[in-house]
Each structure stands twice: as C-alpha cells, then as structure tokens.
Amino acid sequence: MMRRIPMMAVALATVLPVTAAAQFQMSPEEEATVRIYTIASVSLLSDYDATGQPLVLAVPEIGHGSGIALSSDGLILTAKHVVEGASALSVKLPRQSQAMPAVIVWEHPTMDYAFIKVRGNFRYYVELPPMGESPSLRTRDDIFAIGYPLDASQSTPSTTEGIVSRMSDDGMLQLSVSLNPGNSGGPVFVEDSDGQPKLVGIVIAKPVEGEGIAWILPIEPISEGYEQDVIPGDYVAKAVEELQGNPERTRLLDKLSVFVAEMVEAYSNPDNPHVFGNMDDAMMLAGLADAGLPEASLLCAGILFNQ
C-alpha cells in the first residue's frame, strides 16, 4: 500500500542490542520472508505553516510490504499491489542492514501477485510447489502468516496464527487472523501431517470493514502463472539483465536502493529524527539521475521543490 508523506524530518531504525538479537532464533520460513520498500511518484500537497501561511509540499508516495524468497538466486513472490507503479524498489532480508535493488519480473494482469528479482545468494528460500501439487486446504485448517506489519524499520518478521474460514466465489481464501498493512505479499503456511510447513498462499488484503480477518491468494494459480507465463516468457533472465547487465547502472541502483529503504524505514519509525530533503540528498539523487537513473530525478525534484 502506497502512502504519501512530505519530504521532511523522518527517522532511521533503531538496532536491537547484540545480546538480544543473538538469543532470538527464526525459522527457515521467517528467514526467507523479506521486506519490500517502494517509492512510486511525487505529488503536491497544499498545507499551512506554523504561522497559518499557505504552502505547497512535494510529497513522495511510499509503501512497504512483504514477500517470500523462492530461489537461492533471489526470485521473490509478493502481492502485485505492493509493487505496482513503483518507480524505485528495494528489498532487505531479515536482520540485513544493506538494502538490495529489485526489479519487477512479472505481474499477473488480473490477480494480485507479482514476482520481483534481486541479486544475491540466498541461504533460506521456499520453493514454489509445482503446478498441480499445491497443498489442499479445508475450512478450520490451522495456518500461519509471516510478514512485516506496520513498522518497516523492524528487522525481523512477525508470525500470526489463524484458521481458514471459507473460500469465496472468486477463489480467494478468507482467514480468521489479525493482519495489518505491511503483511501484504507475505507468505501463508500450513503444516502437513509430519509437521512440515507448506506454502499455501500469500496475503493480498485486509478489508477495512472487518477486524481479525484477512484474504489470501492460494498458491496453485501462482504456480500456474509461473510455469505457463513467466518461464516461457524468459522474464527472469530479462530482470537479471536489467539488474546487472551494465556494471555502472548496477552501482547506481545499489545507491538508490539504500536511499529508498532508509526513507521508508524512517517514516515507519519517527522516534529518531533524520532529515530527508537536505541538499546533500538532492545532489546525490541528481547525480544518480544524470548518470542514467531517471527514477532518482523524481525524488530530487521533490527535495528541491521543498527548499
């Protein structure tokens, strides 16, 4: 979900004490669940200053969500609405401080799922089940969802348990589980008879009119789309070329991805101020734009407009 915020004082994330972090153990499924940061565009917002004088601010549309790594080389599944329209996109693994640039591999034209790609050698990932071999679900089955709700500055995901409530007429699954913005795109699992987690879907929406319920997209149509459209279309190879085909562009993307993640994280955790919108930020973004990243020019223009 995209949010609009003024380019003004926001904050960087705090870091857990080393001793506490060392004592916390995550499951492989949690280790494979990533944070996704997006900046879509910059728009104008009319407001008033402290003296009551009218002013206009440049406001970036930012958002964050969750995703699940599907392969060791950085293919990630998420909800389409998390990344749709993103001009700049970055990803972090759990406990990872360095953001990675990401590009969209493929978006389904009507269903709410997408694949994105980052560079990397992932130790933890969850393979997409082959088409026709997805785990079956029934009403009252226990499930658990993993993601990064509300605060994008948190370095570890949260896990929430619930049950399958029903299947809607359009094939979506309703869950009795409490989810929040930021969970979108995160994986949903069920344990098999041996107690092994199996990927059964991704979070796609939390209706505003209900509390304690959420909707997921089952994994079977996602597997179908991957095998019937993504693989034949060679979309992953095209994304790899975009990410690392040009060494200079790769270096620029790395810099921009750090800025995107810091900005979104800072907005999510306003306790420790870090001022975005200063001239150093603007000059850095202008340099990226001049060097071949037009998406950086959006943010640069917004900063300069607010001076």
N, C-alpha and C positions, 0 to 999 in steps of 0.2 A: 504494500500500500504506500503510495507516494504522499509525502507531507510537504507543505510549503513553510519555510522558515526564513526570516530575514538573515542576511549575512552580517551577523553582529556577534556579540560575546556568546560563545558556547563553550563546551568543556571537553577535556580529554578524559579517558577512562582511568580509573584507579587500578592498582595492581594488587592482587592478593599477596599476603605475606608468603614467603617461600616455604616456611614450615607447614602452613595450612594447605598450600597447593600440593605439596609433596604427599600429604596424607590422603588426598582425595583421589579415588580411583574411578575411572569411567569405563563403561562397557565398550566393546568394539563398535556397536551401533551408534553410541554417543560420540565416539571418536571420529566417526565418518560423517557426522552431521555438521554442516558448515554454516557460517554467517554470510549473507549476501547483502551488499550495500549498493544503492543506486542513486544517481542524480539524473533526472530526466531533462529539465529545462529551467529557465529562469523567467519569471513573470514579474509584473509590477503590482505593488500593494500600496494603496493610499492609507495614510495614518496621520497621527498628530504627534508632535514632540512634547516635551515636558511643559513648554510654555503655551501649548494649545495651537501652535502654528502648524498648518498642513504640511505634510511631506510625503514623498513617494520613495519606497524602498524597492530594490531589486531582490526578489525572493526566489531562492532555488527550490525546486520540487525534489525532495529527497525521500528515500524509503529504505526499508530493510526487511529481510525475510530469512528463511531457512532453506536448506537444500540437503541432499544426500549424495555423497560421492559414490559413483557406480563402478569406477575402474581405478587402477593404480596410476594411470596417466592423467587423471583429472577431469573425467567426464562427470557432470553433476546434473541431477534431476531436481527441478523446483516447480513451483506454480507459475504459470505464464504471467499472471497479473503482478507478480513480484518484479519481473524484469522487463515487462512490456513497455516500450517507449523510452527505455534507458539510453541516455547519451554516454554515460560513463558507468562502469560496472566493476566491482571488485569483490573479492572473497577472502575470508580468513578461516583457517582450520581452528578447532578448539585449542585454546591456550596459545595460539600463534599471535605474535605481535605484528608481524610483517604482512601487509595486505598483498594479494596477488591480483594482477589484472585478469579480467574474464571477458569473454565474448559469447554472444548468443549463438548456439549451434543451430537450433531449430525450434520453432514454436508451432504447436498444433493450431490449425486455423479456427477451430470451434471449441475445443476442450481446453481446460485451464491447466495446461502443463507445458513445460519447455525444458530443453537441455541447454546447458551452458558448458563452457570449457575453460580450464585454467592450465597453466604449465605446472608440472610437478610430478613427484614420485610418491604417491600416497601409500602409507603403510596400511591404513584402515579404509575399507570401502565395502559396499554391499552390492553384490551383483544383481542386475535386473533379471528376474526369472524369465526363462524362455516363454515365448507365446504359447498359450495352452497349458502351461504348467504353474500358473499362479495359485497360491493358496486359496482355498474356498473359505467363505465366512458365513456365519449364521447369526441370527438375532440372539443377543445376550452373550456372544463371544467376548472374552476379555481382550482388550487391545491396549497398546501404549503408544503415545505420540512424543516425538522429540523435536525440540526447536529452541529458538531464542526469542521468547516473548518480551515485548515492551522495550526492554533496555538493550540496545545493540552493543553497548560497551561491555557487556558481560562476556567473559572469555570461555565459559563453559555452558553447554546447553542444559535445559531442564527437561525432565521426563514427566509426563502426566498420564495417568491410567484412567480407563473408562470401559464402556461396553458398546457394542454395535446395537443401535436402536432399531433401524429399519433401512431398507433400500428404497429410494424414491423412484418415481416412474421413469425418470431420465437416467437411472443407473448410478446415481450418487449414493454414498453411504452416509447416513446420519449417525453420529456418535454422541453418547452421553459422556461428555468430557469437557472440562473447562479449558478453553484455549483463548489466546489473545493475539492482537496484532504482533507480527514478528514470527508467529508459528507458521504462517502461510508458507507452503512449499516444503515443510519439514516432513520426515518420514513417519509412517504409522506401521506398527508391527503387531503380529500375533505370535504366540508361542505354539509350536507344534507339540505332538504327543511326547516328544523327547525333551521338551523344554527349550528348544532352539528357536530364537526369534526369526520370523519370516516377514519380509517386506510385503505389505498388503495394499499400500496406497500412500498418497500424500495429502496433507491438509490443504484445502483450497478456499475455505471461507468459514467465518464465524458470523452467523446472522445477528444483526443488531437488535432484533426484536426478541431474542431468546437468550437466556443465561444457562450455562452449563451444557450447551450442545454445540456441535460443530459438524462440518461436512468434509468428507474426503473423496478424492477420486480414486477408484480401485486401480490396482496395478496392471490388470490384464489389458485394458485399452492402451495403456502407456507402452507395454511390451509390444503390442501390435504396431503402434505408431513407430516405434524404434526399428523394428525388423522390416516393416513394409515401406517406410518412407525415409528414415534417417540413414540407414545403412545403404540402400540403393542409391540415394542421392549424394553419397560421399560428403555429407555435411560436416562430419568430424574433421576430415582432412582439410577442408576449407577453413574451418575455425583454427586449426593448428597453424596454417599458413598465415592467417591474419594475426595470430598471437606472436609468432616467432619467425616469420619469413624474412623480415627486414630487421637486422640487428639494431639499427638506430631507433626504429619505431618501437621495438621491444623495450629498449631502455626508457623511452618516453612514457610508454604505457605503465611501466613499473612505477615511475614517479607519480603519474596521475592517480594510480590506484591507491597509493598511500594517502593522498590528499582526500580522495572520495571517502575512504573508510574513516579517516580521522574526523571529517566533518560530520558524518552520520553518527558516529560514536559520541562525539562531543555534544551533539544535540540531545542524545538519549541520556546523557549524564551531566546535567548543568551545574553540579556542585563545584567542580574545579574549572575556573574560567580559562579559556584560551580564545583569544580574539582572532576570528577569521574576518577577512575583509581588510587587512592591512596591506600596505603597498608591497611588502616582500612577497606575500601570497600572490598578489596581482602580477608582479613581474615574473614570478616563477611560472604562473599559468600562461602569461603572454609568450614566454619563451617556448613552452610546450606547443602552443598554438602555431607560432611561427615555424617551429621545426617539423610540423606535419600532423598535429593532433587538433583538428578543428573543434572537437568536443571541449577542449580546455578553454577555448575562446568564450564560451557561454559563461563560465564561472568568472573568468577575468573581466568580462563586460559588466557582470553583476557587481563585482567588487568596486570597479572604477565608478560605476553609476552611484554607489552609496557614499562615495567620498564627499 
